[in-house]
Amino acid sequence: MKNLKAYVDNKNSWNAIFGMAPMDINCDQDRHQIAQTLDCELSPENLHCDGEISQAAAMRKLRNLKRVCKELIELDPSVKIYEYYP
């Protein structure tokens, strides 16, 4: 659960900068929002930052996002992450 918590904490710190409400993994609606965000980040163009990062950096990013996805699905099996392939 530590990867998921770290991911949400990071997103919440950015949300605070932009005046958005924080997300809470204990809230069903927020878990689905987190899943949508992960789905977006796992798309190839976002994963590779439109080709601006190295393949190794993209693979590190992918491994971390997959750990977060796994923990989120374990917490709430009803969430859908279409770009996640375990």
Secondary structure, DSSP 8 states (H G I E B T S, - for coil): -HHHHHHHHHHHHHHHHTT-----TTSHHHHHHHHHHHHHHTSHHHHTGGGTS-HHHHHHHHHHHHHHHHHHHHH-TT---TT---
